[in-house]
Amino acid sequence: MPQDVAIVRRSRPPARFCRLNTRPGERPRVGFLYNHDAPHQVPHSAPMAAALADPRWGVDVEAVATSEALARAFCNVVGRLKGPAIPVRVL
């Protein structure tokens, strides 16, 4: 990871985020769509997916890719971050 990049970790999510479009008892769901066929762009958003997938936030995260190359790029980035596994579907 470049030295000029800092990872900010919060001890709890912002209160407003916890109530965003969810019914009582439901977990928020967030999807990351990779359809631009440019694997070099994946590292710009995959760390956000990994951060949201942290069990402390209670968010279900899924990635959807339009090619195997994009899915591999996503898995490589998330794997290097050593966060929880995130399901990836290839359309």
Buried (B, 14 or more C-beta within 10 A) or exposed (E): EEEEEEEEEEEEBEEEEEEEEEEEEEEBEBEBEBEEEEBEEBEEBBBEBBBBBBEEBBBBBBBBBBBEBBBBBBBEBBEEBEBEEBEBEBE
